[in-house]
């Protein structure tokens, strides 16, 4: 008895990964492909407006200001540990 194997992969089934690859590589920024329950779905997130600008200027402290602040914090924290 000779058994012929039938190829279960149809030409359409073989082309499906190629189509998926094309869709995947053509995605734009913020687009994703979700796959659930055997179905593909393209999801697009809306791009948020980015507020651009220069950072706020930082404050400069002198060494004496830092030492004074350290002493104040030390005096306030010392009773907690006594």
PDB file of N, CA, C and O in Angstrom:
ATOM      1  N   UNK A   1       0.839  -1.168   0.000  1.00  0.00           N
ATOM      2  CA  UNK A   1       0.000   0.000   0.000  1.00  0.00           C
ATOM      3  C   UNK A   1       0.895   1.246   0.000  1.00  0.00           C
ATOM      4  O   UNK A   1       1.797   1.361   0.829  1.00  0.00           O
ATOM      5  N   UNK A   2       0.653   2.144  -0.898  1.00  0.00           N
ATOM      6  CA  UNK A   2       1.428   3.376  -1.012  1.00  0.00           C
ATOM      7  C   UNK A   2       0.571   4.518  -0.475  1.00  0.00           C
ATOM      8  O   UNK A   2      -0.573   4.712  -0.887  1.00  0.00           O
ATOM      9  N   UNK A   3       1.151   5.257   0.442  1.00  0.00           N
ATOM     10  CA  UNK A   3       0.441   6.406   1.031  1.00  0.00           C
ATOM     11  C   UNK A   3       1.113   7.673   0.530  1.00  0.00           C
ATOM     12  O   UNK A   3       2.311   7.874   0.731  1.00  0.00           O
ATOM     13  N   UNK A   4       0.350   8.506  -0.109  1.00  0.00           N
ATOM     14  CA  UNK A   4       0.869   9.791  -0.571  1.00  0.00           C
ATOM     15  C   UNK A   4       0.591  10.848   0.487  1.00  0.00           C
ATOM     16  O   UNK A   4      -0.523  10.993   0.991  1.00  0.00           O
ATOM     17  N   UNK A   5       1.630  11.562   0.791  1.00  0.00           N
ATOM     18  CA  UNK A   5       1.456  12.637   1.760  1.00  0.00           C
ATOM     19  C   UNK A   5       0.942  13.872   1.054  1.00  0.00           C
ATOM     20  O   UNK A   5       1.493  14.285   0.033  1.00  0.00           O
ATOM     21  N   UNK A   6      -0.079  14.445   1.577  1.00  0.00           N
ATOM     22  CA  UNK A   6      -0.635  15.659   0.999  1.00  0.00           C
ATOM     23  C   UNK A   6      -0.081  16.841   1.790  1.00  0.00           C
ATOM     24  O   UNK A   6      -0.128  16.867   3.020  1.00  0.00           O
ATOM     25  N   UNK A   7       0.438  17.809   1.058  1.00  0.00           N
ATOM     26  CA  UNK A   7       1.012  18.974   1.715  1.00  0.00           C
ATOM     27  C   UNK A   7      -0.130  19.838   2.256  1.00  0.00           C
ATOM     28  O   UNK A   7      -0.906  20.389   1.475  1.00  0.00           O
ATOM     29  N   UNK A   8      -0.243  19.963   3.585  1.00  0.00           N
ATOM     30  CA  UNK A   8      -1.343  20.741   4.148  1.00  0.00           C
ATOM     31  C   UNK A   8      -1.164  22.252   4.007  1.00  0.00           C
ATOM     32  O   UNK A   8      -2.094  23.013   4.273  1.00  0.00           O
ATOM     33  N   UNK A   9       0.005  22.681   3.597  1.00  0.00           N
ATOM     34  CA  UNK A   9       0.260  24.115   3.481  1.00  0.00           C
ATOM     35  C   UNK A   9      -0.182  24.585   2.102  1.00  0.00           C
ATOM     36  O   UNK A   9       0.361  24.153   1.085  1.00  0.00           O
ATOM     37  N   UNK A  10      -1.131  25.438   2.076  1.00  0.00           N
ATOM     38  CA  UNK A  10      -1.624  25.978   0.814  1.00  0.00           C
ATOM     39  C   UNK A  10      -0.783  27.183   0.417  1.00  0.00           C
ATOM     40  O   UNK A  10      -0.128  27.787   1.266  1.00  0.00           O
ATOM     41  N   UNK A  11      -0.795  27.536  -0.861  1.00  0.00           N
ATOM     42  CA  UNK A  11      -0.021  28.728  -1.278  1.00  0.00           C
ATOM     43  C   UNK A  11      -0.452  29.986  -0.533  1.00  0.00           C
ATOM     44  O   UNK A  11       0.386  30.830  -0.215  1.00  0.00           O
ATOM     45  N   UNK A  12      -1.720  30.120  -0.257  1.00  0.00           N
ATOM     46  CA  UNK A  12      -2.206  31.299   0.472  1.00  0.00           C
ATOM     47  C   UNK A  12      -1.629  31.323   1.873  1.00  0.00           C
ATOM     48  O   UNK A  12      -1.262  32.385   2.374  1.00  0.00           O
ATOM     49  N   UNK A  13      -1.544  30.177   2.506  1.00  0.00           N
ATOM     50  CA  UNK A  13      -1.002  30.092   3.859  1.00  0.00           C
ATOM     51  C   UNK A  13       0.468  30.475   3.868  1.00  0.00           C
ATOM     52  O   UNK A  13       0.941  31.102   4.816  1.00  0.00           O
ATOM     53  N   UNK A  14       1.209  30.096   2.799  1.00  0.00           N
ATOM     54  CA  UNK A  14       2.629  30.425   2.741  1.00  0.00           C
ATOM     55  C   UNK A  14       2.842  31.917   2.512  1.00  0.00           C
ATOM     56  O   UNK A  14       3.847  32.467   2.962  1.00  0.00           O
ATOM     57  N   UNK A  15       1.918  32.583   1.822  1.00  0.00           N
ATOM     58  CA  UNK A  15       2.069  34.005   1.559  1.00  0.00           C
ATOM     59  C   UNK A  15       1.707  34.859   2.770  1.00  0.00           C
ATOM     60  O   UNK A  15       2.109  36.020   2.845  1.00  0.00           O
ATOM     61  N   UNK A  16       0.967  34.313   3.700  1.00  0.00           N
ATOM     62  CA  UNK A  16       0.504  35.062   4.863  1.00  0.00           C
ATOM     63  C   UNK A  16       1.661  35.663   5.672  1.00  0.00           C
ATOM     64  O   UNK A  16       1.590  36.842   6.019  1.00  0.00           O
ATOM     65  N   UNK A  17       2.731  34.901   5.991  1.00  0.00           N
ATOM     66  CA  UNK A  17       3.851  35.530   6.726  1.00  0.00           C
ATOM     67  C   UNK A  17       4.501  36.672   5.949  1.00  0.00           C
ATOM     68  O   UNK A  17       4.956  37.647   6.549  1.00  0.00           O
ATOM     69  N   UNK A  18       4.550  36.563   4.623  1.00  0.00           N
ATOM     70  CA  UNK A  18       5.133  37.647   3.825  1.00  0.00           C
ATOM     71  C   UNK A  18       4.293  38.912   3.958  1.00  0.00           C
ATOM     72  O   UNK A  18       4.829  40.012   4.083  1.00  0.00           O
ATOM     73  N   UNK A  19       2.979  38.747   3.930  1.00  0.00           N
ATOM     74  CA  UNK A  19       2.095  39.900   4.075  1.00  0.00           C
ATOM     75  C   UNK A  19       2.265  40.505   5.457  1.00  0.00           C
ATOM     76  O   UNK A  19       2.330  41.725   5.604  1.00  0.00           O
ATOM     77  N   UNK A  20       2.335  39.661   6.455  1.00  0.00           N
ATOM     78  CA  UNK A  20       2.525  40.155   7.833  1.00  0.00           C
ATOM     79  C   UNK A  20       3.849  40.898   7.965  1.00  0.00           C
ATOM     80  O   UNK A  20       3.912  41.942   8.615  1.00  0.00           O
ATOM     81  N   UNK A  21       4.906  40.371   7.356  1.00  0.00           N
ATOM     82  CA  UNK A  21       6.219  41.019   7.430  1.00  0.00           C
ATOM     83  C   UNK A  21       6.161  42.392   6.763  1.00  0.00           C
ATOM     84  O   UNK A  21       6.711  43.360   7.288  1.00  0.00           O
ATOM     85  N   UNK A  22       5.502  42.479   5.614  1.00  0.00           N
ATOM     86  CA  UNK A  22       5.389  43.770   4.932  1.00  0.00           C
ATOM     87  C   UNK A  22       4.662  44.786   5.801  1.00  0.00           C
ATOM     88  O   UNK A  22       5.083  45.938   5.901  1.00  0.00           O
ATOM     89  N   UNK A  23       3.564  44.355   6.432  1.00  0.00           N
ATOM     90  CA  UNK A  23       2.796  45.259   7.301  1.00  0.00           C
ATOM     91  C   UNK A  23       3.657  45.682   8.488  1.00  0.00           C
ATOM     92  O   UNK A  23       3.636  46.843   8.896  1.00  0.00           O
ATOM     93  N   UNK A  24       4.416  44.729   9.040  1.00  0.00           N
ATOM     94  CA  UNK A  24       5.243  45.021  10.207  1.00  0.00           C
ATOM     95  C   UNK A  24       6.307  46.060   9.892  1.00  0.00           C
ATOM     96  O   UNK A  24       6.521  46.984  10.677  1.00  0.00           O
ATOM     97  N   UNK A  25       6.971  45.922   8.760  1.00  0.00           N
ATOM     98  CA  UNK A  25       8.062  46.841   8.428  1.00  0.00           C
ATOM     99  C   UNK A  25       7.567  48.187   7.918  1.00  0.00           C
ATOM    100  O   UNK A  25       8.355  49.126   7.810  1.00  0.00           O
ATOM    101  N   UNK A  26       6.294  48.301   7.605  1.00  0.00           N
ATOM    102  CA  UNK A  26       5.747  49.580   7.153  1.00  0.00           C
ATOM    103  C   UNK A  26       5.054  50.350   8.277  1.00  0.00           C
ATOM    104  O   UNK A  26       4.414  51.373   8.031  1.00  0.00           O
ATOM    105  N   UNK A  27       5.181  49.859   9.504  1.00  0.00           N
ATOM    106  CA  UNK A  27       4.562  50.559  10.631  1.00  0.00           C
ATOM    107  C   UNK A  27       5.221  51.911  10.844  1.00  0.00           C
ATOM    108  O   UNK A  27       6.425  52.072  10.644  1.00  0.00           O
ATOM    109  N   UNK A  28       4.425  52.862  11.247  1.00  0.00           N
ATOM    110  CA  UNK A  28       4.944  54.184  11.551  1.00  0.00           C
ATOM    111  C   UNK A  28       5.127  54.323  13.057  1.00  0.00           C
ATOM    112  O   UNK A  28       4.792  53.412  13.814  1.00  0.00           O
ATOM    113  N   UNK A  29       5.653  55.449  13.485  1.00  0.00           N
ATOM    114  CA  UNK A  29       5.890  55.690  14.892  1.00  0.00           C
ATOM    115  C   UNK A  29       4.556  55.670  15.639  1.00  0.00           C
ATOM    116  O   UNK A  29       3.600  56.341  15.252  1.00  0.00           O
ATOM    117  N   UNK A  30       4.513  54.880  16.724  1.00  0.00           N
ATOM    118  CA  UNK A  30       3.303  54.800  17.534  1.00  0.00           C
ATOM    119  C   UNK A  30       2.335  53.731  17.089  1.00  0.00           C
ATOM    120  O   UNK A  30       1.274  53.589  17.698  1.00  0.00           O
ATOM    121  N   UNK A  31       2.654  52.962  16.040  1.00  0.00           N
ATOM    122  CA  UNK A  31       1.781  51.892  15.565  1.00  0.00           C
ATOM    123  C   UNK A  31       2.317  50.537  16.004  1.00  0.00           C
ATOM    124  O   UNK A  31       3.527  50.310  15.987  1.00  0.00           O
ATOM    125  N   UNK A  32       1.423  49.636  16.395  1.00  0.00           N
ATOM    126  CA  UNK A  32       1.783  48.299  16.840  1.00  0.00           C
ATOM    127  C   UNK A  32       0.787  47.305  16.268  1.00  0.00           C
ATOM    128  O   UNK A  32      -0.341  47.663  15.932  1.00  0.00           O
ATOM    129  N   UNK A  33       1.212  46.060  16.161  1.00  0.00           N
ATOM    130  CA  UNK A  33       0.331  44.987  15.720  1.00  0.00           C
ATOM    131  C   UNK A  33       0.018  44.127  16.944  1.00  0.00           C
ATOM    132  O   UNK A  33       0.925  43.653  17.629  1.00  0.00           O
ATOM    133  N   UNK A  34      -1.265  43.933  17.209  1.00  0.00           N
ATOM    134  CA  UNK A  34      -1.673  43.044  18.299  1.00  0.00           C
ATOM    135  C   UNK A  34      -2.237  41.776  17.676  1.00  0.00           C
ATOM    136  O   UNK A  34      -2.811  41.809  16.588  1.00  0.00           O
ATOM    137  N   UNK A  35      -2.071  40.681  18.361  1.00  0.00           N
ATOM    138  CA  UNK A  35      -2.554  39.402  17.872  1.00  0.00           C
ATOM    139  C   UNK A  35      -3.326  38.734  18.993  1.00  0.00           C
ATOM    140  O   UNK A  35      -2.760  38.410  20.037  1.00  0.00           O
ATOM    141  N   UNK A  36      -4.607  38.528  18.781  1.00  0.00           N
ATOM    142  CA  UNK A  36      -5.444  37.872  19.781  1.00  0.00           C
ATOM    143  C   UNK A  36      -6.543  37.097  19.071  1.00  0.00           C
ATOM    144  O   UNK A  36      -7.105  37.564  18.080  1.00  0.00           O
ATOM    145  N   UNK A  37      -6.840  35.928  19.577  1.00  0.00           N
ATOM    146  CA  UNK A  37      -7.900  35.080  19.026  1.00  0.00           C
ATOM    147  C   UNK A  37      -7.684  34.788  17.542  1.00  0.00           C
ATOM    148  O   UNK A  37      -8.645  34.686  16.779  1.00  0.00           O
ATOM    149  N   UNK A  38      -6.430  34.655  17.140  1.00  0.00           N
ATOM    150  CA  UNK A  38      -6.128  34.318  15.759  1.00  0.00           C
ATOM    151  C   UNK A  38      -6.285  35.464  14.782  1.00  0.00           C
ATOM    152  O   UNK A  38      -6.257  35.242  13.571  1.00  0.00           O
ATOM    153  N   UNK A  39      -6.447  36.675  15.270  1.00  0.00           N
ATOM    154  CA  UNK A  39      -6.639  37.824  14.379  1.00  0.00           C
ATOM    155  C   UNK A  39      -5.601  38.899  14.672  1.00  0.00           C
ATOM    156  O   UNK A  39      -5.242  39.141  15.824  1.00  0.00           O
ATOM    157  N   UNK A  40      -5.130  39.534  13.615  1.00  0.00           N
ATOM    158  CA  UNK A  40      -4.200  40.655  13.743  1.00  0.00           C
ATOM    159  C   UNK A  40      -4.991  41.949  13.762  1.00  0.00           C
ATOM    160  O   UNK A  40      -6.022  42.085  13.104  1.00  0.00           O
ATOM    161  N   UNK A  41      -4.483  42.888  14.527  1.00  0.00           N
ATOM    162  CA  UNK A  41      -5.122  44.200  14.561  1.00  0.00           C
ATOM    163  C   UNK A  41      -4.035  45.254  14.718  1.00  0.00           C
ATOM    164  O   UNK A  41      -3.137  45.115  15.548  1.00  0.00           O
ATOM    165  N   UNK A  42      -4.124  46.310  13.914  1.00  0.00           N
ATOM    166  CA  UNK A  42      -3.161  47.399  14.009  1.00  0.00           C
ATOM    167  C   UNK A  42      -3.689  48.420  15.015  1.00  0.00           C
ATOM    168  O   UNK A  42      -4.830  48.873  14.926  1.00  0.00           O
ATOM    169  N   UNK A  43      -2.836  48.768  15.970  1.00  0.00           N
ATOM    170  CA  UNK A  43      -3.189  49.738  17.003  1.00  0.00           C
ATOM    171  C   UNK A  43      -2.266  50.928  16.851  1.00  0.00           C
ATOM    172  O   UNK A  43      -1.060  50.769  16.664  1.00  0.00           O
ATOM    173  N   UNK A  44      -2.836  52.126  16.931  1.00  0.00           N
ATOM    174  CA  UNK A  44      -2.020  53.325  16.813  1.00  0.00           C
ATOM    175  C   UNK A  44      -2.241  54.210  18.033  1.00  0.00           C
ATOM    176  O   UNK A  44      -3.370  54.581  18.354  1.00  0.00           O
ATOM    177  N   UNK A  45      -1.161  54.536  18.696  1.00  0.00           N
ATOM    178  CA  UNK A  45      -1.216  55.444  19.824  1.00  0.00           C
ATOM    179  C   UNK A  45      -1.034  56.865  19.313  1.00  0.00           C
ATOM    180  O   UNK A  45      -0.211  57.115  18.432  1.00  0.00           O
ATOM    181  N   UNK A  46      -1.792  57.775  19.858  1.00  0.00           N
ATOM    182  CA  UNK A  46      -1.671  59.166  19.449  1.00  0.00           C
ATOM    183  C   UNK A  46      -0.399  59.751  20.063  1.00  0.00           C
ATOM    184  O   UNK A  46      -0.103  59.543  21.239  1.00  0.00           O
ATOM    185  N   UNK A  47       0.329  60.473  19.249  1.00  0.00           N
ATOM    186  CA  UNK A  47       1.557  61.094  19.735  1.00  0.00           C
ATOM    187  C   UNK A  47       1.219  62.304  20.585  1.00  0.00           C
ATOM    188  O   UNK A  47       0.397  63.137  20.204  1.00  0.00           O
ATOM    189  N   UNK A  48       1.850  62.389  21.718  1.00  0.00           N
ATOM    190  CA  UNK A  48       1.611  63.512  22.612  1.00  0.00           C
ATOM    191  C   UNK A  48       2.484  64.690  22.196  1.00  0.00           C
ATOM    192  O   UNK A  48       3.576  64.523  21.651  1.00  0.00           O
ATOM    193  N   UNK A  49       1.981  65.854  22.464  1.00  0.00           N
ATOM    194  CA  UNK A  49       2.763  67.062  22.174  1.00  0.00           C
ATOM    195  C   UNK A  49       3.898  67.162  23.194  1.00  0.00           C
ATOM    196  O   UNK A  49       3.673  67.097  24.403  1.00  0.00           O
ATOM    197  N   UNK A  50       5.089  67.318  22.698  1.00  0.00           N
ATOM    198  CA  UNK A  50       6.261  67.422  23.566  1.00  0.00           C
ATOM    199  C   UNK A  50       6.599  68.894  23.733  1.00  0.00           C
ATOM    200  O   UNK A  50       6.856  69.597  22.756  1.00  0.00           O
ATOM    201  N   UNK A  51       6.598  69.351  24.967  1.00  0.00           N
ATOM    202  CA  UNK A  51       6.946  70.746  25.248  1.00  0.00           C
ATOM    203  C   UNK A  51       8.459  70.838  25.387  1.00  0.00           C
ATOM    204  O   UNK A  51       9.056  70.263  26.298  1.00  0.00           O
ATOM    205  N   UNK A  52       9.048  71.556  24.483  1.00  0.00           N
ATOM    206  CA  UNK A  52      10.502  71.667  24.487  1.00  0.00           C
ATOM    207  C   UNK A  52      10.901  73.058  24.930  1.00  0.00           C
ATOM    208  O   UNK A  52      10.222  74.041  24.635  1.00  0.00           O
ATOM    209  N   UNK A  53      11.986  73.124  25.627  1.00  0.00           N
ATOM    210  CA  UNK A  53      12.486  74.410  26.078  1.00  0.00           C
ATOM    211  C   UNK A  53      13.776  74.224  26.842  1.00  0.00           C
ATOM    212  O   UNK A  53      14.224  73.102  27.075  1.00  0.00           O
ATOM    213  N   UNK A  54      14.348  75.309  27.218  1.00  0.00           N
ATOM    214  CA  UNK A  54      15.584  75.256  27.988  1.00  0.00           C
ATOM    215  C   UNK A  54      15.272  74.913  29.440  1.00  0.00           C
ATOM    216  O   UNK A  54      14.209  75.269  29.948  1.00  0.00           O
ATOM    217  N   UNK A  55      16.191  74.224  30.109  1.00  0.00           N
ATOM    218  CA  UNK A  55      15.963  73.916  31.521  1.00  0.00           C
ATOM    219  C   UNK A  55      15.980  75.193  32.363  1.00  0.00           C
ATOM    220  O   UNK A  55      16.580  76.200  31.987  1.00  0.00           O
ATOM    221  N   UNK A  56      15.312  75.121  33.497  1.00  0.00           N
ATOM    222  CA  UNK A  56      15.289  76.276  34.403  1.00  0.00           C
ATOM    223  C   UNK A  56      16.677  76.482  34.985  1.00  0.00           C
ATOM    224  O   UNK A  56      17.392  75.515  35.250  1.00  0.00           O
ATOM    225  N   UNK A  57      17.057  77.721  35.182  1.00  0.00           N
ATOM    226  CA  UNK A  57      18.391  77.969  35.738  1.00  0.00           C
ATOM    227  C   UNK A  57      18.498  77.422  37.165  1.00  0.00           C
ATOM    228  O   UNK A  57      17.551  77.499  37.948  1.00  0.00           O
ATOM    229  N   UNK A  58      19.651  76.878  37.478  1.00  0.00           N
ATOM    230  CA  UNK A  58      19.875  76.317  38.810  1.00  0.00           C
ATOM    231  C   UNK A  58      20.396  77.402  39.743  1.00  0.00           C
ATOM    232  O   UNK A  58      20.999  78.384  39.310  1.00  0.00           O
ATOM    233  N   UNK A  59      20.151  77.201  41.023  1.00  0.00           N
ATOM    234  CA  UNK A  59      20.630  78.173  42.010  1.00  0.00           C
ATOM    235  C   UNK A  59      22.033  77.789  42.447  1.00  0.00           C
ATOM    236  O   UNK A  59      22.343  76.614  42.646  1.00  0.00           O
ATOM    237  N   UNK A  60      22.849  78.775  42.588  1.00  0.00           N
ATOM    238  CA  UNK A  60      24.219  78.580  43.061  1.00  0.00           C
ATOM    239  C   UNK A  60      24.272  78.906  44.553  1.00  0.00           C
ATOM    240  O   UNK A  60      23.754  79.937  44.984  1.00  0.00           O
ATOM    241  N   UNK A  61      24.890  78.041  45.330  1.00  0.00           N
ATOM    242  CA  UNK A  61      25.034  78.257  46.772  1.00  0.00           C
ATOM    243  C   UNK A  61      26.508  78.364  47.111  1.00  0.00           C
ATOM    244  O   UNK A  61      27.344  77.633  46.579  1.00  0.00           O
ATOM    245  N   UNK A  62      26.807  79.289  48.007  1.00  0.00           N
ATOM    246  CA  UNK A  62      28.197  79.435  48.433  1.00  0.00           C
ATOM    247  C   UNK A  62      28.520  78.365  49.476  1.00  0.00           C
ATOM    248  O   UNK A  62      27.627  77.721  50.026  1.00  0.00           O
ATOM    249  N   UNK A  63      29.789  78.195  49.727  1.00  0.00           N
ATOM    250  CA  UNK A  63      30.223  77.187  50.688  1.00  0.00           C
ATOM    251  C   UNK A  63      29.709  77.530  52.084  1.00  0.00           C
ATOM    252  O   UNK A  63      29.344  76.632  52.842  1.00  0.00           O
ATOM    253  N   UNK A  64      29.677  78.805  52.431  1.00  0.00           N
ATOM    254  CA  UNK A  64      29.185  79.200  53.758  1.00  0.00           C
ATOM    255  C   UNK A  64      27.680  78.920  53.877  1.00  0.00           C
ATOM    256  O   UNK A  64      27.214  78.529  54.948  1.00  0.00           O
ATOM    257  N   UNK A  65      26.913  79.113  52.793  1.00  0.00           N
ATOM    258  CA  UNK A  65      25.483  78.792  52.824  1.00  0.00           C
ATOM    259  C   UNK A  65      25.274  77.297  53.070  1.00  0.00           C
ATOM    260  O   UNK A  65      24.403  76.910  53.850  1.00  0.00           O
ATOM    261  N   UNK A  66      26.066  76.464  52.411  1.00  0.00           N
ATOM    262  CA  UNK A  66      25.944  75.012  52.581  1.00  0.00           C
ATOM    263  C   UNK A  66      26.312  74.595  53.999  1.00  0.00           C
ATOM    264  O   UNK A  66      25.638  73.753  54.593  1.00  0.00           O
ATOM    265  N   UNK A  67      27.370  75.175  54.541  1.00  0.00           N
ATOM    266  CA  UNK A  67      27.768  74.831  55.906  1.00  0.00           C
ATOM    267  C   UNK A  67      26.711  75.266  56.922  1.00  0.00           C
ATOM    268  O   UNK A  67      26.421  74.524  57.861  1.00  0.00           O
ATOM    269  N   UNK A  68      26.133  76.455  56.748  1.00  0.00           N
ATOM    270  CA  UNK A  68      25.083  76.942  57.635  1.00  0.00           C
ATOM    271  C   UNK A  68      23.858  76.028  57.583  1.00  0.00           C
ATOM    272  O   UNK A  68      23.284  75.696  58.621  1.00  0.00           O
ATOM    273  N   UNK A  69      23.463  75.629  56.390  1.00  0.00           N
ATOM    274  CA  UNK A  69      22.312  74.742  56.233  1.00  0.00           C
ATOM    275  C   UNK A  69      22.591  73.372  56.859  1.00  0.00           C
ATOM    276  O   UNK A  69      21.712  72.797  57.500  1.00  0.00           O
ATOM    277  N   UNK A  70      23.810  72.844  56.677  1.00  0.00           N
ATOM    278  CA  UNK A  70      24.164  71.565  57.264  1.00  0.00           C
ATOM    279  C   UNK A  70      24.081  71.632  58.789  1.00  0.00           C
ATOM    280  O   UNK A  70      23.541  70.726  59.423  1.00  0.00           O
ATOM    281  N   UNK A  71      24.610  72.697  59.372  1.00  0.00           N
ATOM    282  CA  UNK A  71      24.564  72.847  60.828  1.00  0.00           C
ATOM    283  C   UNK A  71      23.126  72.931  61.334  1.00  0.00           C
ATOM    284  O   UNK A  71      22.801  72.349  62.369  1.00  0.00           O
ATOM    285  N   UNK A  72      22.265  73.647  60.618  1.00  0.00           N
ATOM    286  CA  UNK A  72      20.860  73.765  61.016  1.00  0.00           C
ATOM    287  C   UNK A  72      20.172  72.400  60.995  1.00  0.00           C
ATOM    288  O   UNK A  72      19.473  72.033  61.939  1.00  0.00           O
ATOM    289  N   UNK A  73      20.376  71.655  59.910  1.00  0.00           N
ATOM    290  CA  UNK A  73      19.759  70.316  59.804  1.00  0.00           C
ATOM    291  C   UNK A  73      20.299  69.399  60.884  1.00  0.00           C
ATOM    292  O   UNK A  73      19.544  68.627  61.475  1.00  0.00           O
ATOM    293  N   UNK A  74      21.590  69.471  61.151  1.00  0.00           N
ATOM    294  CA  UNK A  74      22.210  68.634  62.181  1.00  0.00           C
ATOM    295  C   UNK A  74      21.619  68.932  63.553  1.00  0.00           C
ATOM    296  O   UNK A  74      21.333  68.015  64.324  1.00  0.00           O
ATOM    297  N   UNK A  75      21.433  70.239  63.861  1.00  0.00           N
ATOM    298  CA  UNK A  75      20.839  70.627  65.148  1.00  0.00           C
ATOM    299  C   UNK A  75      19.400  70.134  65.273  1.00  0.00           C
ATOM    300  O   UNK A  75      18.978  69.709  66.348  1.00  0.00           O
ATOM    301  N   UNK A  76      18.636  70.192  64.157  1.00  0.00           N
ATOM    302  CA  UNK A  76      17.239  69.759  64.196  1.00  0.00           C
ATOM    303  C   UNK A  76      17.115  68.238  64.297  1.00  0.00           C
ATOM    304  O   UNK A  76      16.163  67.739  64.897  1.00  0.00           O
ATOM    305  N   UNK A  77      18.059  67.500  63.722  1.00  0.00           N
ATOM    306  CA  UNK A  77      17.984  66.048  63.718  1.00  0.00           C
ATOM    307  C   UNK A  77      18.585  65.409  64.955  1.00  0.00           C
ATOM    308  O   UNK A  77      18.255  64.268  65.281  1.00  0.00           O
ATOM    309  N   UNK A  78      19.454  66.118  65.646  1.00  0.00           N
ATOM    310  CA  UNK A  78      20.155  65.535  66.789  1.00  0.00           C
ATOM    311  C   UNK A  78      19.206  65.069  67.903  1.00  0.00           C
ATOM    312  O   UNK A  78      19.411  63.986  68.450  1.00  0.00           O
ATOM    313  N   UNK A  79      18.171  65.853  68.258  1.00  0.00           N
ATOM    314  CA  UNK A  79      17.272  65.374  69.325  1.00  0.00           C
ATOM    315  C   UNK A  79      16.511  64.080  68.961  1.00  0.00           C
ATOM    316  O   UNK A  79      16.088  63.344  69.852  1.00  0.00           O
ATOM    317  N   UNK A  80      16.344  63.815  67.704  1.00  0.00           N
ATOM    318  CA  UNK A  80      15.615  62.599  67.304  1.00  0.00           C
ATOM    319  C   UNK A  80      16.397  61.343  67.732  1.00  0.00           C
ATOM    320  O   UNK A  80      15.794  60.329  68.084  1.00  0.00           O
ATOM    321  N   UNK A  81      17.727  61.412  67.702  1.00  0.00           N
ATOM    322  CA  UNK A  81      18.533  60.236  67.988  1.00  0.00           C
ATOM    323  C   UNK A  81      19.024  60.180  69.429  1.00  0.00           C
ATOM    324  O   UNK A  81      19.750  59.256  69.793  1.00  0.00           O
ATOM    325  N   UNK A  82      18.647  61.137  70.244  1.00  0.00           N
ATOM    326  CA  UNK A  82      19.078  61.108  71.659  1.00  0.00           C
ATOM    327  C   UNK A  82      18.112  60.348  72.509  1.00  0.00           C
ATOM    328  O   UNK A  82      18.316  60.224  73.716  1.00  0.00           O
TER     329      UNK A  82
END
